[in-house]
């Protein structure tokens, strides 16, 4: 009962736009109850994360996606997610991508 007040206001108001958006509620719920220390640690790891010199991109991307999910990055703007991803690429891959037009959408 003591934690009911953490989500009660959202149910009374229906969220920011009073439309009872389930995705917005899930974000609100996560913000109230997720382990904030784990989120902070994942964010710090994302900022330091680098692809190994011989590491396959798919392996790096998998690790990156995992840390991004823990950090709550699924809702970040594409520019932020792409920025974190590109900074961590190894020198060989970054050099090879210079002649390529990179996507502006994270999902691409």
Residue pairs with C-beta under 8 A, 6 or more apart in sequence:
3 32
3 33
6 32
6 33
7 25
7 28
7 29
7 32
10 25
10 28
14 20
15 21
15 24
15 25
15 28
16 24
27 75
30 72
34 72
38 70
39 70
39 71
39 72
42 67
42 68
42 70
42 71
43 71
45 67
46 64
46 67
46 68
46 71
46 73
46 84
47 84
49 63
49 64
49 67
49 84
49 88
50 88
50 90
51 57
51 60
51 88
51 89
51 90
51 93
52 60
52 90
53 90
53 91
53 92
55 90
57 89
57 93
60 88
60 89
61 85
64 84
64 85
64 88
68 74
68 81
68 84
73 80
73 81
73 84
78 104
78 105
78 106
81 106
82 102
82 103
82 104
82 106
85 106
86 94
86 102
89 97
